[in-house]
Amino acid sequence: MVKRSSRSSRGRISSSSVTGQPQGLFKPPNSAIPLAERVRPQSFDEFVGQDHLVGENGTLRKMLDAGSLRSMIFWGPPGTGKTTLARLVAGKLQADFFQINAVSSGVQEIREIIATAQKSLEVGRRTILFIDEIHRFNKAQQDALLESVENGSIILIGATTENPSFEVIAPLLSRSQVYVLDTLDEKSLRGILTNAVKDDETVRHKLSGADGTALLSEEAESEIIRLSGGDARVMLNALEIALDLTGKKAHGEITRDIIREAYQTRHFKYDRSGEEHYNSISAFIKSVRGSDPDAAVYYLARMLEAGEDPKFVARRLIILASEDIGNAEPYAISLAAACFTAVDYVGMPEARIILAQATTYLASCPKSNASYISLEKAAADVREQPYLPVPLHLRNAPTQLMKQLGYHKDYKYAHDFNDHFVEQQYLPDVLRERIYYEPTEIGREAVLKKYLDSIWKKRKK
């Protein structure tokens, strides 16, 4: 479909050679270049997906058409077009293009590119510096970009799979426009796959039967899209592997089973310290809190299949059992604590069974955050009035002086009274009528509410 964008060893693409090949550089055979690179779009019209950015009324496309462009951050999952968009922007602006990867590049390389960009600017040429995985740059490396971004020496385009709010320093973020790329949907992936099959000579040759019919079954096409996880690069790589698996035959048909063999293992977009980690655990906790055991066990399976630490999940369940279930089912915290102990003893893979039991039970429990709310309300009073004196009758009096000062005087021992209760003041004077804990009428907490309302006059009010 398209020719490969040419690059020198440092990733520079000149405006005159965006689609050509500079003299003197080794050009590998087309079949040696990955399919995802061979079919990389060379114009916005060829780009599939991200219509909110590059469609007819897309934000980025409008800015380019108006000739107004500032540094930007592309934030989105892998295989959604971040690198391709950066190259298309460079081609649209007829700008010099440098591509580096934050994993393997340092401050010295950045400074060399900036120096080159400043010389180019003197003769009226703009320079785009594309930094893949910019979230892996440390603060010093990101600081090195600030001055050149601010004075316009370079147009920075950063690509990240992580939330830039957490991974990109504030001064650099404030000088950049953040564009969010969505996971590619089935329609977009099917369009990319169709273009690859139609326009790439190698793929087209291998998939053409003797009668000219395509040898990619409908079932196989649906399977390769489904297993890609919304990642176009993963999908195209799987297609190449599937072609290799059928290479022993002159024209071997690609079936659903061959596609599954090509994938071997699922490609989970999950980083135990990254954005998807926090998204998944957030969805998991909210599902348990929302009393949806089906969603909860789904997110549990999703995390465990991706390699999440089962003890991390178990710890979160202990917190949830107290914060979100509380006294509506006091047994919940005991179960959660037992779950953590069992997970620690057993380990994976059997620990997943224990986590599933605890998760589904806690999700099915009645919910109350009354005890948690009571703590928050009490803490607010403590912060506002941190030095309120403890009532004298509640203080122990181990010395004669303390007794003379009234410590412990008139204290009523609850067990000396009927039903082991006597009404007396426990809170400091200015807070004596305060009610922090307000039990719900849900689950076992309803019994506590009925009891407390029956013995305390202030609650009856």
Contacts in CASP RR format, 6 or more apart in sequence:
PFRMAT RR
TARGET T0000
AUTHOR 0000-0000-0000
METHOD contacts of the structure
MODEL  1
MVKRSSRSSRGRISSSSVTGQPQGLFKPPNSAIPLAERVRPQSFDEFVGQ
DHLVGENGTLRKMLDAGSLRSMIFWGPPGTGKTTLARLVAGKLQADFFQI
NAVSSGVQEIREIIATAQKSLEVGRRTILFIDEIHRFNKAQQDALLESVE
NGSIILIGATTENPSFEVIAPLLSRSQVYVLDTLDEKSLRGILTNAVKDD
ETVRHKLSGADGTALLSEEAESEIIRLSGGDARVMLNALEIALDLTGKKA
HGEITRDIIREAYQTRHFKYDRSGEEHYNSISAFIKSVRGSDPDAAVYYL
ARMLEAGEDPKFVARRLIILASEDIGNAEPYAISLAAACFTAVDYVGMPE
ARIILAQATTYLASCPKSNASYISLEKAAADVREQPYLPVPLHLRNAPTQ
LMKQLGYHKDYKYAHDFNDHFVEQQYLPDVLRERIYYEPTEIGREAVLKK
YLDSIWKKRKK
1 38 0 8 1.000
1 39 0 8 1.000
1 41 0 8 1.000
1 46 0 8 1.000
1 195 0 8 1.000
1 196 0 8 1.000
1 198 0 8 1.000
1 199 0 8 1.000
1 200 0 8 1.000
2 19 0 8 1.000
2 38 0 8 1.000
2 39 0 8 1.000
2 40 0 8 1.000
2 41 0 8 1.000
2 42 0 8 1.000
2 46 0 8 1.000
2 199 0 8 1.000
3 19 0 8 1.000
3 20 0 8 1.000
3 42 0 8 1.000
4 33 0 8 1.000
4 37 0 8 1.000
4 38 0 8 1.000
4 40 0 8 1.000
5 13 0 8 1.000
5 18 0 8 1.000
5 19 0 8 1.000
5 40 0 8 1.000
5 42 0 8 1.000
5 87 0 8 1.000
6 13 0 8 1.000
6 17 0 8 1.000
6 18 0 8 1.000
6 19 0 8 1.000
6 20 0 8 1.000
6 21 0 8 1.000
6 22 0 8 1.000
6 25 0 8 1.000
7 13 0 8 1.000
7 99 0 8 1.000
8 22 0 8 1.000
8 25 0 8 1.000
10 98 0 8 1.000
10 100 0 8 1.000
10 109 0 8 1.000
10 113 0 8 1.000
11 97 0 8 1.000
11 98 0 8 1.000
11 99 0 8 1.000
11 100 0 8 1.000
12 96 0 8 1.000
12 97 0 8 1.000
12 98 0 8 1.000
13 87 0 8 1.000
13 90 0 8 1.000
13 91 0 8 1.000
13 96 0 8 1.000
13 97 0 8 1.000
13 99 0 8 1.000
14 22 0 8 1.000
14 96 0 8 1.000
14 97 0 8 1.000
15 90 0 8 1.000
15 91 0 8 1.000
15 94 0 8 1.000
15 95 0 8 1.000
15 96 0 8 1.000
15 125 0 8 1.000
18 42 0 8 1.000
18 87 0 8 1.000
18 90 0 8 1.000
18 91 0 8 1.000
18 97 0 8 1.000
19 42 0 8 1.000
21 27 0 8 1.000
30 38 0 8 1.000
30 201 0 8 1.000
30 202 0 8 1.000
31 202 0 8 1.000
34 236 0 8 1.000
34 237 0 8 1.000
34 240 0 8 1.000
35 196 0 8 1.000
35 200 0 8 1.000
35 202 0 8 1.000
35 203 0 8 1.000
35 236 0 8 1.000
35 237 0 8 1.000
35 239 0 8 1.000
35 240 0 8 1.000
36 232 0 8 1.000
36 233 0 8 1.000
36 236 0 8 1.000
36 237 0 8 1.000
38 200 0 8 1.000
38 202 0 8 1.000
39 192 0 8 1.000
39 195 0 8 1.000
39 196 0 8 1.000
39 199 0 8 1.000
39 200 0 8 1.000
39 236 0 8 1.000
40 84 0 8 1.000
40 87 0 8 1.000
41 47 0 8 1.000
41 48 0 8 1.000
41 84 0 8 1.000
41 88 0 8 1.000
42 88 0 8 1.000
43 88 0 8 1.000
44 54 0 8 1.000
44 55 0 8 1.000
44 61 0 8 1.000
44 88 0 8 1.000
44 92 0 8 1.000
46 195 0 8 1.000
47 54 0 8 1.000
47 81 0 8 1.000
47 84 0 8 1.000
47 85 0 8 1.000
47 88 0 8 1.000
48 188 0 8 1.000
48 191 0 8 1.000
48 192 0 8 1.000
48 195 0 8 1.000
49 184 0 8 1.000
49 188 0 8 1.000
50 80 0 8 1.000
50 81 0 8 1.000
50 85 0 8 1.000
50 181 0 8 1.000
50 182 0 8 1.000
51 58 0 8 1.000
52 58 0 8 1.000
52 59 0 8 1.000
52 182 0 8 1.000
53 59 0 8 1.000
53 60 0 8 1.000
53 61 0 8 1.000
53 85 0 8 1.000
53 179 0 8 1.000
53 181 0 8 1.000
54 60 0 8 1.000
54 61 0 8 1.000
54 85 0 8 1.000
54 88 0 8 1.000
55 61 0 8 1.000
59 179 0 8 1.000
60 85 0 8 1.000
60 89 0 8 1.000
60 179 0 8 1.000
63 69 0 8 1.000
64 89 0 8 1.000
64 92 0 8 1.000
64 93 0 8 1.000
67 93 0 8 1.000
69 89 0 8 1.000
69 93 0 8 1.000
69 155 0 8 1.000
70 155 0 8 1.000
70 175 0 8 1.000
70 176 0 8 1.000
70 177 0 8 1.000
71 149 0 8 1.000
71 154 0 8 1.000
71 155 0 8 1.000
71 156 0 8 1.000
71 157 0 8 1.000
71 175 0 8 1.000
71 176 0 8 1.000
71 177 0 8 1.000
72 156 0 8 1.000
72 157 0 8 1.000
72 158 0 8 1.000
72 176 0 8 1.000
72 177 0 8 1.000
72 178 0 8 1.000
72 179 0 8 1.000
73 134 0 8 1.000
73 157 0 8 1.000
73 158 0 8 1.000
73 159 0 8 1.000
73 160 0 8 1.000
73 164 0 8 1.000
73 168 0 8 1.000
73 173 0 8 1.000
73 176 0 8 1.000
73 177 0 8 1.000
73 178 0 8 1.000
73 179 0 8 1.000
74 81 0 8 1.000
74 82 0 8 1.000
74 85 0 8 1.000
74 86 0 8 1.000
74 157 0 8 1.000
74 158 0 8 1.000
74 159 0 8 1.000
74 160 0 8 1.000
74 179 0 8 1.000
74 181 0 8 1.000
75 160 0 8 1.000
75 161 0 8 1.000
75 162 0 8 1.000
75 163 0 8 1.000
75 164 0 8 1.000
75 178 0 8 1.000
75 179 0 8 1.000
75 180 0 8 1.000
75 181 0 8 1.000
76 82 0 8 1.000
76 160 0 8 1.000
76 161 0 8 1.000
76 180 0 8 1.000
76 181 0 8 1.000
76 182 0 8 1.000
76 183 0 8 1.000
77 161 0 8 1.000
77 181 0 8 1.000
77 183 0 8 1.000
77 230 0 8 1.000
77 231 0 8 1.000
77 269 0 8 1.000
78 161 0 8 1.000
78 231 0 8 1.000
78 233 0 8 1.000
78 234 0 8 1.000
78 269 0 8 1.000
79 184 0 8 1.000
79 230 0 8 1.000
79 231 0 8 1.000
79 232 0 8 1.000
79 233 0 8 1.000
79 234 0 8 1.000
80 181 0 8 1.000
80 182 0 8 1.000
80 183 0 8 1.000
80 184 0 8 1.000
80 230 0 8 1.000
80 231 0 8 1.000
80 232 0 8 1.000
81 181 0 8 1.000
81 232 0 8 1.000
82 132 0 8 1.000
82 158 0 8 1.000
82 159 0 8 1.000
82 181 0 8 1.000
83 99 0 8 1.000
83 130 0 8 1.000
83 132 0 8 1.000
83 159 0 8 1.000
85 181 0 8 1.000
86 97 0 8 1.000
86 99 0 8 1.000
86 128 0 8 1.000
86 130 0 8 1.000
86 157 0 8 1.000
86 158 0 8 1.000
86 159 0 8 1.000
87 97 0 8 1.000
87 130 0 8 1.000
89 95 0 8 1.000
89 128 0 8 1.000
89 157 0 8 1.000
90 96 0 8 1.000
90 97 0 8 1.000
90 128 0 8 1.000
90 130 0 8 1.000
91 97 0 8 1.000
93 126 0 8 1.000
93 128 0 8 1.000
93 155 0 8 1.000
94 126 0 8 1.000
95 125 0 8 1.000
95 126 0 8 1.000
95 127 0 8 1.000
95 128 0 8 1.000
95 155 0 8 1.000
96 116 0 8 1.000
96 117 0 8 1.000
96 120 0 8 1.000
96 125 0 8 1.000
96 126 0 8 1.000
96 127 0 8 1.000
96 128 0 8 1.000
97 127 0 8 1.000
97 128 0 8 1.000
97 130 0 8 1.000
98 113 0 8 1.000
98 116 0 8 1.000
98 117 0 8 1.000
98 127 0 8 1.000
98 128 0 8 1.000
98 129 0 8 1.000
98 130 0 8 1.000
99 130 0 8 1.000
99 132 0 8 1.000
100 109 0 8 1.000
100 110 0 8 1.000
100 113 0 8 1.000
100 129 0 8 1.000
100 130 0 8 1.000
100 131 0 8 1.000
100 132 0 8 1.000
101 131 0 8 1.000
101 132 0 8 1.000
101 133 0 8 1.000
102 131 0 8 1.000
102 132 0 8 1.000
102 133 0 8 1.000
102 134 0 8 1.000
102 135 0 8 1.000
102 136 0 8 1.000
102 137 0 8 1.000
102 141 0 8 1.000
103 133 0 8 1.000
103 136 0 8 1.000
105 131 0 8 1.000
106 141 0 8 1.000
107 140 0 8 1.000
107 141 0 8 1.000
107 144 0 8 1.000
110 129 0 8 1.000
110 141 0 8 1.000
110 144 0 8 1.000
110 145 0 8 1.000
111 144 0 8 1.000
113 127 0 8 1.000
113 129 0 8 1.000
113 154 0 8 1.000
114 129 0 8 1.000
114 148 0 8 1.000
114 153 0 8 1.000
114 154 0 8 1.000
116 127 0 8 1.000
117 127 0 8 1.000
117 129 0 8 1.000
117 148 0 8 1.000
117 153 0 8 1.000
117 154 0 8 1.000
118 148 0 8 1.000
118 153 0 8 1.000
120 126 0 8 1.000
120 127 0 8 1.000
121 127 0 8 1.000
121 152 0 8 1.000
121 153 0 8 1.000
126 155 0 8 1.000
127 153 0 8 1.000
127 154 0 8 1.000
127 155 0 8 1.000
128 154 0 8 1.000
128 155 0 8 1.000
128 156 0 8 1.000
128 157 0 8 1.000
129 145 0 8 1.000
129 154 0 8 1.000
129 155 0 8 1.000
129 156 0 8 1.000
129 157 0 8 1.000
130 157 0 8 1.000
130 158 0 8 1.000
130 159 0 8 1.000
131 137 0 8 1.000
131 156 0 8 1.000
131 157 0 8 1.000
131 158 0 8 1.000
131 159 0 8 1.000
132 158 0 8 1.000
132 159 0 8 1.000
133 159 0 8 1.000
133 160 0 8 1.000
133 161 0 8 1.000
134 142 0 8 1.000
134 158 0 8 1.000
134 159 0 8 1.000
134 160 0 8 1.000
134 167 0 8 1.000
134 168 0 8 1.000
135 160 0 8 1.000
135 161 0 8 1.000
135 162 0 8 1.000
135 164 0 8 1.000
135 167 0 8 1.000
135 168 0 8 1.000
139 169 0 8 1.000
142 168 0 8 1.000
142 169 0 8 1.000
142 172 0 8 1.000
143 169 0 8 1.000
143 171 0 8 1.000
145 154 0 8 1.000
145 156 0 8 1.000
145 172 0 8 1.000
146 171 0 8 1.000
146 172 0 8 1.000
146 175 0 8 1.000
147 153 0 8 1.000
148 154 0 8 1.000
149 156 0 8 1.000
149 172 0 8 1.000
149 175 0 8 1.000
149 176 0 8 1.000
150 175 0 8 1.000
156 172 0 8 1.000
156 176 0 8 1.000
158 176 0 8 1.000
160 167 0 8 1.000
160 168 0 8 1.000
161 269 0 8 1.000
161 271 0 8 1.000
161 275 0 8 1.000
162 271 0 8 1.000
162 274 0 8 1.000
162 275 0 8 1.000
163 275 0 8 1.000
164 173 0 8 1.000
164 178 0 8 1.000
165 173 0 8 1.000
168 176 0 8 1.000
183 229 0 8 1.000
183 230 0 8 1.000
184 192 0 8 1.000
184 230 0 8 1.000
184 231 0 8 1.000
184 232 0 8 1.000
185 230 0 8 1.000
186 225 0 8 1.000
188 232 0 8 1.000
189 225 0 8 1.000
189 228 0 8 1.000
189 230 0 8 1.000
189 232 0 8 1.000
189 235 0 8 1.000
190 221 0 8 1.000
190 225 0 8 1.000
192 232 0 8 1.000
192 235 0 8 1.000
192 236 0 8 1.000
193 221 0 8 1.000
193 224 0 8 1.000
193 225 0 8 1.000
193 235 0 8 1.000
193 236 0 8 1.000
193 239 0 8 1.000
196 203 0 8 1.000
196 236 0 8 1.000
196 239 0 8 1.000
197 203 0 8 1.000
197 204 0 8 1.000
197 207 0 8 1.000
197 214 0 8 1.000
197 216 0 8 1.000
198 204 0 8 1.000
203 239 0 8 1.000
203 243 0 8 1.000
206 215 0 8 1.000
206 243 0 8 1.000
206 246 0 8 1.000
206 247 0 8 1.000
206 251 0 8 1.000
207 214 0 8 1.000
207 215 0 8 1.000
207 216 0 8 1.000
207 243 0 8 1.000
207 254 0 8 1.000
208 214 0 8 1.000
208 215 0 8 1.000
208 251 0 8 1.000
209 215 0 8 1.000
209 251 0 8 1.000
210 251 0 8 1.000
215 251 0 8 1.000
215 252 0 8 1.000
215 253 0 8 1.000
215 254 0 8 1.000
216 253 0 8 1.000
216 254 0 8 1.000
217 253 0 8 1.000
217 254 0 8 1.000
217 255 0 8 1.000
217 256 0 8 1.000
219 255 0 8 1.000
219 256 0 8 1.000
220 242 0 8 1.000
220 254 0 8 1.000
220 255 0 8 1.000
220 256 0 8 1.000
220 258 0 8 1.000
220 259 0 8 1.000
222 256 0 8 1.000
223 256 0 8 1.000
223 259 0 8 1.000
223 260 0 8 1.000
224 235 0 8 1.000
224 238 0 8 1.000
224 239 0 8 1.000
224 242 0 8 1.000
224 259 0 8 1.000
224 262 0 8 1.000
225 235 0 8 1.000
227 238 0 8 1.000
227 259 0 8 1.000
227 260 0 8 1.000
227 263 0 8 1.000
227 266 0 8 1.000
227 267 0 8 1.000
228 234 0 8 1.000
228 235 0 8 1.000
228 238 0 8 1.000
228 267 0 8 1.000
229 267 0 8 1.000
229 269 0 8 1.000
231 267 0 8 1.000
231 269 0 8 1.000
234 267 0 8 1.000
238 259 0 8 1.000
238 262 0 8 1.000
238 263 0 8 1.000
239 262 0 8 1.000
241 262 0 8 1.000
242 254 0 8 1.000
242 258 0 8 1.000
242 259 0 8 1.000
242 261 0 8 1.000
242 262 0 8 1.000
243 254 0 8 1.000
245 258 0 8 1.000
245 261 0 8 1.000
245 262 0 8 1.000
246 252 0 8 1.000
246 253 0 8 1.000
246 254 0 8 1.000
246 258 0 8 1.000
266 305 0 8 1.000
268 302 0 8 1.000
268 305 0 8 1.000
268 306 0 8 1.000
268 307 0 8 1.000
269 276 0 8 1.000
270 276 0 8 1.000
270 277 0 8 1.000
270 280 0 8 1.000
270 302 0 8 1.000
270 303 0 8 1.000
270 306 0 8 1.000
270 307 0 8 1.000
270 308 0 8 1.000
271 277 0 8 1.000
272 307 0 8 1.000
272 308 0 8 1.000
272 309 0 8 1.000
276 306 0 8 1.000
277 308 0 8 1.000
280 299 0 8 1.000
280 302 0 8 1.000
280 303 0 8 1.000
280 306 0 8 1.000
280 308 0 8 1.000
281 299 0 8 1.000
281 303 0 8 1.000
281 312 0 8 1.000
281 313 0 8 1.000
281 316 0 8 1.000
283 295 0 8 1.000
283 299 0 8 1.000
284 296 0 8 1.000
284 299 0 8 1.000
284 300 0 8 1.000
284 303 0 8 1.000
284 313 0 8 1.000
284 316 0 8 1.000
284 359 0 8 1.000
285 316 0 8 1.000
285 320 0 8 1.000
287 295 0 8 1.000
287 296 0 8 1.000
287 298 0 8 1.000
287 299 0 8 1.000
287 363 0 8 1.000
288 296 0 8 1.000
288 317 0 8 1.000
288 320 0 8 1.000
288 324 0 8 1.000
288 359 0 8 1.000
288 362 0 8 1.000
288 363 0 8 1.000
289 320 0 8 1.000
289 324 0 8 1.000
289 367 0 8 1.000
290 363 0 8 1.000
290 367 0 8 1.000
291 363 0 8 1.000
291 364 0 8 1.000
291 365 0 8 1.000
291 367 0 8 1.000
292 363 0 8 1.000
293 359 0 8 1.000
293 360 0 8 1.000
293 363 0 8 1.000
293 364 0 8 1.000
296 359 0 8 1.000
296 360 0 8 1.000
296 362 0 8 1.000
296 363 0 8 1.000
297 356 0 8 1.000
297 359 0 8 1.000
297 360 0 8 1.000
297 363 0 8 1.000
300 313 0 8 1.000
300 352 0 8 1.000
300 355 0 8 1.000
300 356 0 8 1.000
300 359 0 8 1.000
301 352 0 8 1.000
303 313 0 8 1.000
304 310 0 8 1.000
304 313 0 8 1.000
304 348 0 8 1.000
304 352 0 8 1.000
304 355 0 8 1.000
310 343 0 8 1.000
310 347 0 8 1.000
310 348 0 8 1.000
310 351 0 8 1.000
310 352 0 8 1.000
310 355 0 8 1.000
311 340 0 8 1.000
311 343 0 8 1.000
311 344 0 8 1.000
313 355 0 8 1.000
314 336 0 8 1.000
314 339 0 8 1.000
314 340 0 8 1.000
314 343 0 8 1.000
314 344 0 8 1.000
314 355 0 8 1.000
314 358 0 8 1.000
315 340 0 8 1.000
317 336 0 8 1.000
317 339 0 8 1.000
317 340 0 8 1.000
317 355 0 8 1.000
317 358 0 8 1.000
317 359 0 8 1.000
317 362 0 8 1.000
318 333 0 8 1.000
318 336 0 8 1.000
318 337 0 8 1.000
318 339 0 8 1.000
318 340 0 8 1.000
320 336 0 8 1.000
320 362 0 8 1.000
321 332 0 8 1.000
321 333 0 8 1.000
321 335 0 8 1.000
321 336 0 8 1.000
321 337 0 8 1.000
321 362 0 8 1.000
322 332 0 8 1.000
322 333 0 8 1.000
322 371 0 8 1.000
322 372 0 8 1.000
323 369 0 8 1.000
323 372 0 8 1.000
324 367 0 8 1.000
324 368 0 8 1.000
324 369 0 8 1.000
324 372 0 8 1.000
325 332 0 8 1.000
325 333 0 8 1.000
325 362 0 8 1.000
325 365 0 8 1.000
325 366 0 8 1.000
325 367 0 8 1.000
325 368 0 8 1.000
326 332 0 8 1.000
326 333 0 8 1.000
326 368 0 8 1.000
326 369 0 8 1.000
326 370 0 8 1.000
326 371 0 8 1.000
326 372 0 8 1.000
326 445 0 8 1.000
327 368 0 8 1.000
327 370 0 8 1.000
327 371 0 8 1.000
327 439 0 8 1.000
327 444 0 8 1.000
327 445 0 8 1.000
327 448 0 8 1.000
328 365 0 8 1.000
328 366 0 8 1.000
328 367 0 8 1.000
328 368 0 8 1.000
328 440 0 8 1.000
328 442 0 8 1.000
328 443 0 8 1.000
328 444 0 8 1.000
328 445 0 8 1.000
329 365 0 8 1.000
329 366 0 8 1.000
329 443 0 8 1.000
329 444 0 8 1.000
330 444 0 8 1.000
332 361 0 8 1.000
332 362 0 8 1.000
332 365 0 8 1.000
335 358 0 8 1.000
335 361 0 8 1.000
335 362 0 8 1.000
336 358 0 8 1.000
336 362 0 8 1.000
339 354 0 8 1.000
339 355 0 8 1.000
339 357 0 8 1.000
339 358 0 8 1.000
342 351 0 8 1.000
342 354 0 8 1.000
343 351 0 8 1.000
343 354 0 8 1.000
343 355 0 8 1.000
346 354 0 8 1.000
366 442 0 8 1.000
366 443 0 8 1.000
366 444 0 8 1.000
366 445 0 8 1.000
367 442 0 8 1.000
368 439 0 8 1.000
368 440 0 8 1.000
368 442 0 8 1.000
368 443 0 8 1.000
368 445 0 8 1.000
370 437 0 8 1.000
370 438 0 8 1.000
370 439 0 8 1.000
370 440 0 8 1.000
370 445 0 8 1.000
371 437 0 8 1.000
373 438 0 8 1.000
374 436 0 8 1.000
374 437 0 8 1.000
374 438 0 8 1.000
375 436 0 8 1.000
377 436 0 8 1.000
378 436 0 8 1.000
381 431 0 8 1.000
381 434 0 8 1.000
385 430 0 8 1.000
385 431 0 8 1.000
388 428 0 8 1.000
388 429 0 8 1.000
388 430 0 8 1.000
388 431 0 8 1.000
389 428 0 8 1.000
390 428 0 8 1.000
391 425 0 8 1.000
391 426 0 8 1.000
391 427 0 8 1.000
391 428 0 8 1.000
391 429 0 8 1.000
392 405 0 8 1.000
392 406 0 8 1.000
392 407 0 8 1.000
392 408 0 8 1.000
392 409 0 8 1.000
393 408 0 8 1.000
393 409 0 8 1.000
393 410 0 8 1.000
393 411 0 8 1.000
393 424 0 8 1.000
393 425 0 8 1.000
394 408 0 8 1.000
394 411 0 8 1.000
394 426 0 8 1.000
395 402 0 8 1.000
395 407 0 8 1.000
395 408 0 8 1.000
396 402 0 8 1.000
396 407 0 8 1.000
396 408 0 8 1.000
397 403 0 8 1.000
397 406 0 8 1.000
397 407 0 8 1.000
397 408 0 8 1.000
397 409 0 8 1.000
402 408 0 8 1.000
403 409 0 8 1.000
411 424 0 8 1.000
412 422 0 8 1.000
412 424 0 8 1.000
414 420 0 8 1.000
414 421 0 8 1.000
414 422 0 8 1.000
416 422 0 8 1.000
419 455 0 8 1.000
421 455 0 8 1.000
423 455 0 8 1.000
423 456 0 8 1.000
423 457 0 8 1.000
425 432 0 8 1.000
427 434 0 8 1.000
433 458 0 8 1.000
435 458 0 8 1.000
435 459 0 8 1.000
437 452 0 8 1.000
439 445 0 8 1.000
439 446 0 8 1.000
439 448 0 8 1.000
439 449 0 8 1.000
439 452 0 8 1.000
440 446 0 8 1.000
440 449 0 8 1.000
441 449 0 8 1.000
452 459 0 8 1.000
453 459 0 8 1.000
453 460 0 8 1.000
END
